[in-house]
Amino acid sequence: MVGFAGLDVPPELRALARDFDLGGVILFGRNVEAPAQVADLVRGLRELGPEPPWIAVDQEGGRVARLRTPFTEWPPMATLGRSGDVGLTARFARALAEELRLVGISLDFAPVLDVHTNPANPVIGDRALGDKAEVVAEHGCAIVAALQGAGIAACGKHFPGHGDTSTDSHHTLPVVEHPPDRLRAVEFVPFRAAIAAHVATIMTAHVLVPSLDDTRPASLSRRIVHDVLREELKFDGLIISDDLEMRGVADHHPLDQAAVLAVEAGCDVILLCGADPQRQAVALEALVHAVESERVSFCQIDDTLARHRRVRERFAPAIVGWRPPSAAALRAVLGSAEHQAIAEEMKEYL
C-alpha cells in the first residue's frame, strides 16, 4: 500500500501498479484539495488494477485528519473517552464513515487503541481514547462496530501498544520496557476486545519491546506479529505494518530489507507512505525476490492472499460498489448540520 504526490493519479503510480499490482493506496493532505477532486481522484485510483485497490486514509479526528473543511473537522478521540458516552462514540464513527464512504475511501486507519499511560508521550497524546485499558477497549470497539457497520474497514493501532513511550517512532525507535504480564494486562486489552469485535485490520507499531523481542521492532518481529498477535490473540484479519519509511525502522533497516522482514514477521500489508515510486519499486522487487528464493514461502503468501480475499469480500460494497457522488450529495453529507452537532457535543470534553 503506497503513498503518492499530487491531486491526480501520477503516471509513475500507474506504472508501479502495472508492474507489481498494488494492494492499495493511502491518501494524505498532499492529495486533497476539495471533496469533488477527492472523489475524482478515487475514481482514477480504482482503475489501477483488475480489482479496485484499498483506498485508505488516516482520519482519526484532532491533529490526525487528512480531510478538512468542508468535511467535518472532528475533535480528537480523547474527547470520546472523557465523555463516558459510548453512544456518542458510535454516532461519531457512523458520521465519519458516511463521509469517507461517500468519496470512495474504504479503509480508515482508526481507532487508536493505545492506552495513554505516559503523559509525556509525544506522539499519542489526545489521539488515544483514554489512559485506562477498559475505557479504550469499550470506546474502541464502538468505533470498530460503527465504522464497519457502515461499510468502512477499521484498523486498530498500534500493536503491541505505543501508549507508554517517551519518544516518537516517526523520528526514532521507542522502547517499551514492560514485562509480558503487564502488556497482557494493559496494552493488549483493547486489541483483544477489538479482535473479538471482528476488527478488519490491525496496524503494528515501530517500537522495541525487549521482553518479547530484544532485537527487532514489533513491525519486523515474528515473535510479536505472528506468535503473539496471530497465534496467541487469534487475530485472523489483515496485519498492516506502520509506514516502513518512518525512522523508527528506516534508521536501522534499508527499505528493501524492512519490507521483506515485515512480511517474514507475518504482516499481510506493508505500508510505504512516501511519494517516491523508485523506492517503492525497490521494496516490491525485494519481496518478489524473497518469494522466488523461498525466503518467504508460497504457503505464507497463499495464507495472506486468502485473508485479503476474505476481508475484501466483507467490504465489497465500499470497494467494488462505490460510485462517484453528485455535487448535491457532497453538499448534503459533508459537514452536515447533524455531523456538526456531533462534533460540537464532542468539544464539550476537550
LINZI-V670294 format. One record per residue. N is the residue number from 1. SS is DSSP state (a for helix, b for strand, c for the rest). Layout:
BEGIN
N,SS
N,SS
END
This chain:
BEGIN
1,c
2,b
3,c
4,c
5,c
6,c
7,c
8,c
9,c
10,c
11,a
12,a
13,a
14,a
15,a
16,a
17,a
18,a
19,a
20,a
21,c
22,c
23,c
24,b
25,b
26,b
27,b
28,c
29,a
30,a
31,a
32,c
33,c
34,c
35,a
36,a
37,a
38,a
39,a
40,a
41,a
42,a
43,a
44,a
45,a
46,c
47,c
48,c
49,c
50,c
51,c
52,c
53,c
54,b
55,b
56,b
57,b
58,c
59,b
60,b
61,b
62,c
63,c
64,b
65,b
66,c
67,c
68,c
69,c
70,c
71,c
72,c
73,c
74,c
75,c
76,c
77,c
78,a
79,a
80,a
81,a
82,a
83,a
84,c
85,c
86,a
87,a
88,a
89,a
90,a
91,a
92,a
93,a
94,a
95,a
96,a
97,a
98,a
99,a
100,a
101,a
102,a
103,c
104,c
105,c
106,c
107,b
108,b
109,c
110,c
111,c
112,b
113,c
114,c
115,c
116,c
117,c
118,c
119,c
120,c
121,c
122,c
123,c
124,c
125,a
126,a
127,a
128,c
129,c
130,c
131,c
132,c
133,a
134,a
135,a
136,a
137,a
138,a
139,a
140,a
141,a
142,a
143,a
144,a
145,a
146,a
147,a
148,a
149,a
150,c
151,c
152,c
153,b
154,b
155,b
156,b
157,b
158,b
159,b
160,c
161,c
162,c
163,c
164,c
165,c
166,c
167,c
168,c
169,c
170,c
171,c
172,c
173,c
174,b
175,b
176,c
177,c
178,c
179,c
180,a
181,a
182,a
183,a
184,a
185,a
186,a
187,a
188,a
189,a
190,a
191,a
192,a
193,a
194,a
195,a
196,a
197,c
198,c
199,c
200,c
201,b
202,b
203,b
204,b
205,c
206,c
207,b
208,b
209,b
210,c
211,c
212,c
213,b
214,c
215,c
216,c
217,c
218,a
219,a
220,a
221,c
222,a
223,a
224,a
225,a
226,a
227,a
228,a
229,a
230,a
231,a
232,a
233,c
234,c
235,c
236,c
237,c
238,b
239,b
240,b
241,c
242,c
243,c
244,c
245,c
246,c
247,a
248,a
249,a
250,a
251,c
252,c
253,c
254,c
255,a
256,a
257,a
258,a
259,a
260,a
261,a
262,a
263,a
264,a
265,a
266,c
267,c
268,c
269,b
270,c
271,c
272,b
273,c
274,c
275,c
276,c
277,a
278,a
279,a
280,a
281,a
282,a
283,a
284,a
285,a
286,a
287,a
288,a
289,a
290,a
291,a
292,a
293,c
294,c
295,c
296,c
297,c
298,a
299,a
300,a
301,a
302,a
303,a
304,a
305,a
306,a
307,a
308,a
309,a
310,a
311,a
312,a
313,a
314,a
315,c
316,a
317,a
318,a
319,a
320,c
321,c
322,c
323,c
324,c
325,c
326,c
327,a
328,a
329,a
330,a
331,a
332,a
333,a
334,c
335,c
336,c
337,a
338,a
339,a
340,a
341,a
342,a
343,a
344,a
345,a
346,a
347,a
348,c
349,c
350,c
END
